[in-house]
Amino acid sequence: MEHRKIDYSFIKSQSDWDKFLKSEGLHDYEKIRVKRAKVKGWVKFAFWFLRAYVTIMVVIIALGFLHIL
């Protein structure tokens, strides 16, 4: 299978880009708002556990640098 190079040098302005998207039947994903997913169940628990773990590790490292432990 040979890869052929396609020349897109005709796209010089925003209007050229909009025409290209329309002619190809593509969507301009920069203009579509993305909804944030709701985190539920065990994933929510796992993220809270990870936050607590990181916090505890940072405190232990800070105490280690201060030679308290």
ChimeraX commands (.cxc) that place a marker at each C-alpha (Angstrom):
marker #1 position 0.00,0.00,0.00 radius 0.5
marker #1 position 1.47,3.27,-1.09 radius 0.5
marker #1 position 1.01,6.46,0.88 radius 0.5
marker #1 position 0.18,9.42,-1.28 radius 0.5
marker #1 position 0.78,12.94,-0.10 radius 0.5
marker #1 position -2.19,15.30,-0.32 radius 0.5
marker #1 position -1.59,18.99,-0.88 radius 0.5
marker #1 position -3.54,21.23,1.50 radius 0.5
marker #1 position -1.79,24.45,0.54 radius 0.5
marker #1 position -5.07,25.88,-0.75 radius 0.5
marker #1 position -6.17,26.47,2.86 radius 0.5
marker #1 position -4.88,29.95,3.55 radius 0.5
marker #1 position -7.64,31.55,5.64 radius 0.5
marker #1 position -10.39,30.67,8.07 radius 0.5
marker #1 position -13.01,30.83,5.32 radius 0.5
marker #1 position -10.96,28.34,3.23 radius 0.5
marker #1 position -10.82,26.04,6.26 radius 0.5
marker #1 position -14.59,26.33,6.79 radius 0.5
marker #1 position -15.23,25.53,3.11 radius 0.5
marker #1 position -12.92,22.53,3.32 radius 0.5
marker #1 position -14.68,21.18,6.40 radius 0.5
marker #1 position -18.07,21.59,4.75 radius 0.5
marker #1 position -16.99,19.97,1.48 radius 0.5
marker #1 position -15.44,16.98,3.28 radius 0.5
marker #1 position -18.40,16.59,5.63 radius 0.5
marker #1 position -16.20,17.05,8.70 radius 0.5
marker #1 position -16.94,18.79,11.99 radius 0.5
marker #1 position -14.88,21.57,13.49 radius 0.5
marker #1 position -14.42,20.07,16.93 radius 0.5
marker #1 position -13.08,23.32,18.37 radius 0.5
marker #1 position -16.59,24.76,18.15 radius 0.5
marker #1 position -18.36,21.82,19.86 radius 0.5
marker #1 position -18.68,22.13,23.64 radius 0.5
marker #1 position -17.64,19.03,25.55 radius 0.5
marker #1 position -19.60,17.88,28.58 radius 0.5
marker #1 position -17.68,16.65,31.57 radius 0.5
marker #1 position -18.37,13.07,32.59 radius 0.5
marker #1 position -19.77,12.39,36.05 radius 0.5
marker #1 position -17.52,10.14,38.08 radius 0.5
marker #1 position -19.49,7.53,40.03 radius 0.5
marker #1 position -19.06,4.43,42.14 radius 0.5
marker #1 position -15.69,2.82,42.78 radius 0.5
marker #1 position -13.92,5.26,40.44 radius 0.5
marker #1 position -14.91,8.15,42.68 radius 0.5
marker #1 position -13.67,6.21,45.71 radius 0.5
marker #1 position -10.39,5.39,43.93 radius 0.5
marker #1 position -9.75,9.05,43.10 radius 0.5
marker #1 position -10.39,10.11,46.71 radius 0.5
marker #1 position -8.06,7.36,47.93 radius 0.5
marker #1 position -5.39,8.51,45.46 radius 0.5
marker #1 position -5.70,12.12,46.66 radius 0.5
marker #1 position -5.33,11.04,50.29 radius 0.5
marker #1 position -2.36,8.81,49.43 radius 0.5
marker #1 position -0.55,11.61,47.59 radius 0.5
marker #1 position -1.22,14.04,50.44 radius 0.5
marker #1 position 0.13,11.59,53.04 radius 0.5
marker #1 position 3.22,10.88,50.93 radius 0.5
marker #1 position 3.96,14.61,50.52 radius 0.5
marker #1 position 3.66,15.12,54.29 radius 0.5
marker #1 position 5.96,12.17,55.01 radius 0.5
marker #1 position 8.54,13.42,52.49 radius 0.5
marker #1 position 8.38,16.94,53.99 radius 0.5
marker #1 position 8.87,15.50,57.49 radius 0.5
marker #1 position 11.79,13.46,56.18 radius 0.5
marker #1 position 13.47,16.55,54.78 radius 0.5
marker #1 position 12.97,18.30,58.11 radius 0.5
marker #1 position 14.45,15.25,59.94 radius 0.5
marker #1 position 11.47,15.04,62.27 radius 0.5
marker #1 position 10.83,11.31,61.79 radius 0.5
marker link #1:1,2 radius 0.2
marker link #1:2,3 radius 0.2
marker link #1:3,4 radius 0.2
marker link #1:4,5 radius 0.2
marker link #1:5,6 radius 0.2
marker link #1:6,7 radius 0.2
marker link #1:7,8 radius 0.2
marker link #1:8,9 radius 0.2
marker link #1:9,10 radius 0.2
marker link #1:10,11 radius 0.2
marker link #1:11,12 radius 0.2
marker link #1:12,13 radius 0.2
marker link #1:13,14 radius 0.2
marker link #1:14,15 radius 0.2
marker link #1:15,16 radius 0.2
marker link #1:16,17 radius 0.2
marker link #1:17,18 radius 0.2
marker link #1:18,19 radius 0.2
marker link #1:19,20 radius 0.2
marker link #1:20,21 radius 0.2
marker link #1:21,22 radius 0.2
marker link #1:22,23 radius 0.2
marker link #1:23,24 radius 0.2
marker link #1:24,25 radius 0.2
marker link #1:25,26 radius 0.2
marker link #1:26,27 radius 0.2
marker link #1:27,28 radius 0.2
marker link #1:28,29 radius 0.2
marker link #1:29,30 radius 0.2
marker link #1:30,31 radius 0.2
marker link #1:31,32 radius 0.2
marker link #1:32,33 radius 0.2
marker link #1:33,34 radius 0.2
marker link #1:34,35 radius 0.2
marker link #1:35,36 radius 0.2
marker link #1:36,37 radius 0.2
marker link #1:37,38 radius 0.2
marker link #1:38,39 radius 0.2
marker link #1:39,40 radius 0.2
marker link #1:40,41 radius 0.2
marker link #1:41,42 radius 0.2
marker link #1:42,43 radius 0.2
marker link #1:43,44 radius 0.2
marker link #1:44,45 radius 0.2
marker link #1:45,46 radius 0.2
marker link #1:46,47 radius 0.2
marker link #1:47,48 radius 0.2
marker link #1:48,49 radius 0.2
marker link #1:49,50 radius 0.2
marker link #1:50,51 radius 0.2
marker link #1:51,52 radius 0.2
marker link #1:52,53 radius 0.2
marker link #1:53,54 radius 0.2
marker link #1:54,55 radius 0.2
marker link #1:55,56 radius 0.2
marker link #1:56,57 radius 0.2
marker link #1:57,58 radius 0.2
marker link #1:58,59 radius 0.2
marker link #1:59,60 radius 0.2
marker link #1:60,61 radius 0.2
marker link #1:61,62 radius 0.2
marker link #1:62,63 radius 0.2
marker link #1:63,64 radius 0.2
marker link #1:64,65 radius 0.2
marker link #1:65,66 radius 0.2
marker link #1:66,67 radius 0.2
marker link #1:67,68 radius 0.2
marker link #1:68,69 radius 0.2
view
